[in-house]
Amino acid sequence: MRTSKPVSVTLGEMQERVDARVRSGAYASVSEVVRAGLRALDREEAALDLVLRQKVQEALDDPRPLLSVDDVFDDLSRHRAARKAAARGA
């Protein structure tokens, strides 16, 4: 019994790239190419999730004092003003 259902996908410009992979023999079917693409996307998202989790943990573990929201927005405003001034002077 089939565990998945057929899906119709419009690939547009990517169709030729998929067909080329099948013609090369690297993949037996369009379905295999799409499944490989989804597995690659899963790996990419897992890697990004890991990096983000590490960055959050580093921030939580950072012993430096926290900045207030007002300080952050003041810094951003100064930075933006400096960039505008530099752009006008360029």
N, C-alpha and C positions, 0 to 999 in steps of 0.2 A: 504494500500500500504506500502511496506517495505521501511524504510528510510535508511537502511544500506545494504551493499552488503556483501556476504560471503567472508571470507578471509582465506587463507590456511597458517598456521603457523607451522613451525617445532620447537618443543620444546626440542628435544634431551633428556638430563637427567632430565629436568624439567617435562616431561610428567607424570611420576609416581607421582610427588607431586601434579600436577593438578588433576589427576585421584583420588588420595587419598582424596582430598577435596570434589570432587563430590560424591565418595562412602560414605563419612562420613555424607553426607546430608547437609553440611554447604553451599553448592552451588548446584543448580539444573542442571548446565551444564558447560561444558568447557568454553563456551562463558561468563558465569557469572564470572568464575574465572579470565579470561583474563580482563574483564571489571573492576573487583575489583582491579586487579593489576595495570591497567592504572590509576584508580582513586587514588590509593596509590602513584603512581609515580607523578601524578599531585600535590598531597598534599606535597610530599617531595620537588619537584621543587619550589613550591610556598613558602614553609618555607625557603628554601635556598635563594631564591630571596629576601625575606624579611630580612634575616640576612645580606646578602651582601649589600642591600640598607642601612640598619642601619649602617653598618661598614663604608660605603662610606660617609654617612652623618656625622658620628662621626669624620671622618678624615677632612671633609670640615669645620666642626664646631671647630676643634682644633685650639686654638689661638697660639700655638707654631709656630715659624718661620719654613718655608719650608726648606728642605735640597736640595742642588744642586745635579744634576745627578752625577757630579764628586765626591762629598762627599759620595754619596751612593755607587758608584762603588769602591771607596777607602776603605770604610768600609767592603764591601763584599770581596775585595781582601785580606785585613788583616785577616778577619775571615777565609777565605779559607786557607791561608798560615798557620794560627795557627792550624787548623784542620789537615792539612797535616803533620805539625811538630809533633803534638800529636800522629798521627797514626804511624809515623816512630818510635817514642819513645816507643810505646806500645809493 
